[in-house]
């Protein structure tokens, strides 16, 4: 049965995941898996994949087209995509609240830019490979190497995208971190992402 709904974009991310945005377009049974289309100068453009509806204000969730195009090649070959997870909860240093920074580092908030110029680790999953390798809350992530290729972290979002889309569970990675003026190199194995990334205002577990 064919149907179409009309509505508007409610938010460019969601409380469930930074990869989904919300709309007020009603999603009927059978609509999930269909395209979300916007019209620009009367020209249709696919901007997302209708995915689910929530019980909060009857908001509809759609996977953004940029993220969808990253997953499609893997779906064609793997059929079921298993995303990687690092076991680290990270944030851009400018988004870290003072109590969180001071509790994690034991340093005054004013020292944050001296200690960390980029991606800040505010939590490490207990029992994860990263924890066993020595990564700790309060570390600053500098870069990651895999198969001889080094990638410098420019933001927490960049780190999240790399882990979630570009790597596989069981990939062996080497990360460079800094803590209290000291530099460390850690090697560990990526795990399997167990649930959707939760939108926490610029922070999240990856």
C-alpha positions as CSV (number, residue, x, y, z in Angstrom):
1,X,0.0,0.0,0.0
2,X,1.4,3.3,-1.0
3,X,1.2,6.4,1.2
4,X,2.9,9.8,1.6
5,X,3.2,12.1,4.6
6,X,4.1,15.8,4.7
7,X,5.8,17.6,7.6
8,X,8.9,19.5,8.6
9,X,12.3,18.8,10.1
10,X,12.1,19.1,13.9
11,X,15.8,18.6,14.7
12,X,19.1,17.9,12.9
13,X,20.0,15.2,15.5
14,X,18.0,13.3,18.0
15,X,17.9,12.0,21.6
16,X,18.6,8.5,20.3
17,X,21.5,9.1,18.0
18,X,23.6,11.8,16.5
19,X,23.2,10.0,13.1
20,X,19.4,10.4,13.0
21,X,17.3,13.6,12.7
22,X,13.7,14.0,13.7
23,X,10.7,15.2,11.7
24,X,7.1,15.9,12.3
25,X,6.0,14.0,9.2
26,X,3.8,11.1,10.4
27,X,5.4,7.7,9.6
28,X,2.7,5.1,8.8
29,X,3.2,1.3,8.9
30,X,5.2,0.4,5.9
31,X,6.9,3.8,5.6
32,X,10.1,2.8,7.3
33,X,12.7,2.0,4.8
34,X,11.3,4.6,2.4
35,X,13.0,7.9,1.4
36,X,12.6,11.2,3.2
37,X,12.3,13.8,0.4
38,X,12.6,17.6,0.5
39,X,11.8,19.9,-2.4
40,X,14.2,22.7,-3.3
41,X,12.9,24.9,-6.1
42,X,10.3,22.2,-6.8
43,X,13.1,19.7,-7.4
44,X,12.9,16.5,-5.2
45,X,16.0,15.5,-3.2
46,X,16.4,12.4,-1.0
47,X,17.8,13.6,2.3
48,X,17.3,10.5,4.6
49,X,15.9,7.1,5.2
50,X,12.7,6.8,7.2
51,X,13.5,4.5,10.1
52,X,11.1,4.6,13.1
53,X,8.6,6.6,15.1
54,X,8.9,7.5,18.8
55,X,6.3,7.8,21.5
56,X,7.6,11.3,22.4
57,X,5.4,13.8,20.5
58,X,5.0,11.3,17.7
59,X,8.4,12.3,16.2
60,X,9.7,10.3,13.2
61,X,13.4,9.3,13.0
62,X,15.3,9.3,9.7
63,X,18.9,8.3,9.0
64,X,20.7,11.2,7.3
65,X,21.7,10.5,3.7
66,X,25.4,11.3,4.4
67,X,25.6,8.5,6.9
68,X,23.4,6.2,4.8
69,X,25.8,6.4,1.8
70,X,28.6,5.3,4.1
71,X,26.8,2.2,5.2
72,X,25.4,1.1,1.8
73,X,28.6,-0.3,0.3
74,X,29.0,-2.5,3.4
75,X,25.4,-3.7,3.3
76,X,25.9,-4.9,-0.3
77,X,28.8,-7.1,0.7
78,X,28.2,-7.9,4.4
79,X,24.4,-8.0,4.5
80,X,24.4,-7.3,8.3
81,X,26.7,-4.5,9.4
82,X,28.4,-4.8,12.7
83,X,29.8,-1.4,13.8
84,X,33.0,-1.1,15.9
85,X,33.2,0.5,19.3
86,X,36.2,1.8,21.1
87,X,34.8,1.7,24.6
88,X,35.5,5.4,25.1
89,X,33.2,8.3,25.9
90,X,34.6,11.4,24.4
91,X,33.9,15.1,23.9
92,X,35.4,18.2,22.3
93,X,37.4,19.9,25.1
94,X,35.4,23.1,24.7
95,X,32.2,21.1,25.4
96,X,33.4,19.6,28.6
97,X,31.8,21.1,31.7
98,X,34.1,22.3,34.5
99,X,33.0,19.8,37.1
100,X,33.5,16.9,34.7
101,X,37.0,18.1,33.6
102,X,38.1,18.8,37.2
103,X,36.9,15.4,38.4
104,X,38.6,13.5,35.6
105,X,41.9,15.3,35.8
106,X,42.2,16.8,39.2
107,X,43.2,20.0,37.5
108,X,41.5,23.4,37.4
109,X,39.2,24.0,34.5
110,X,41.3,27.0,33.3
111,X,44.1,24.5,32.5
112,X,42.0,22.5,29.9
113,X,43.5,24.1,26.8
114,X,47.1,23.5,28.1
115,X,46.3,19.8,28.9
116,X,44.2,19.0,25.9
117,X,43.8,20.7,22.6
118,X,41.3,18.3,21.1
119,X,39.3,15.2,22.0
120,X,38.8,14.6,25.7
121,X,38.1,11.1,27.3
122,X,35.5,11.6,30.1
123,X,34.7,7.9,30.6
124,X,36.2,4.5,29.7
125,X,34.0,1.5,29.6
126,X,34.9,-1.0,32.4
127,X,36.4,-4.2,31.0
128,X,36.9,-2.8,27.5
129,X,40.1,-3.5,25.6
130,X,40.9,0.2,25.8
131,X,40.7,0.1,29.6
132,X,43.0,-2.9,29.7
133,X,45.4,-1.1,27.4
134,X,45.7,1.7,29.9
135,X,43.4,4.4,28.5
136,X,42.0,6.5,31.4
137,X,39.4,9.1,32.1
138,X,41.0,12.5,31.6
139,X,43.2,11.4,28.7
140,X,43.4,13.6,25.6
141,X,43.3,11.7,22.3
142,X,45.8,12.9,19.8
143,X,45.8,10.4,16.9
144,X,45.1,6.8,15.9
145,X,47.1,4.5,13.6
146,X,45.7,1.4,11.8
147,X,47.6,-0.6,9.2
148,X,50.4,2.0,9.3
149,X,48.0,4.9,8.5
150,X,48.0,7.7,11.2
151,X,44.9,9.8,11.6
152,X,44.9,13.0,13.7
153,X,41.7,13.8,15.6
154,X,40.3,17.2,14.8
155,X,37.1,16.7,16.8
156,X,35.1,14.2,18.8
157,X,32.6,13.9,15.9
158,X,35.5,12.9,13.5
159,X,36.6,10.3,16.0
160,X,33.0,8.9,16.2
161,X,32.6,8.8,12.5
162,X,35.8,6.9,12.0
163,X,35.1,4.3,14.6
164,X,31.5,3.8,13.6
165,X,31.8,3.8,9.8
166,X,35.4,3.2,8.8
167,X,36.5,0.4,11.1
168,X,35.4,-3.1,12.0
169,X,35.1,-5.0,15.3
170,X,38.3,-6.8,16.1
171,X,40.4,-4.2,14.2
172,X,43.7,-3.6,16.0
173,X,44.4,0.1,16.5
174,X,47.2,2.2,18.1
175,X,46.2,5.5,19.7
176,X,48.4,8.3,21.0
177,X,47.2,10.1,24.1
178,X,48.4,12.7,26.5
179,X,47.8,13.0,30.3
180,X,49.3,15.5,32.6
181,X,51.9,16.6,30.2
182,X,53.0,13.0,29.4
183,X,52.5,11.2,26.1
184,X,51.4,7.6,25.8
185,X,50.9,5.1,23.0
186,X,48.2,2.5,23.5
187,X,47.3,-0.5,21.4
188,X,44.0,-2.3,21.7
189,X,41.3,-4.1,19.8
190,X,37.9,-2.5,18.9
191,X,34.8,-4.1,20.2
192,X,31.3,-4.4,18.8
193,X,28.8,-1.4,19.1
194,X,26.0,-2.7,21.3
195,X,23.5,0.1,20.9
196,X,22.8,3.4,19.2
197,X,25.0,6.3,20.0
198,X,23.2,8.5,22.4
199,X,23.1,12.2,21.7
200,X,24.5,14.0,24.8
201,X,25.0,17.5,23.5
202,X,28.3,16.9,21.6
203,X,29.5,14.0,23.7
204,X,29.0,10.3,23.2
205,X,30.3,6.7,23.6
206,X,32.0,5.2,20.5
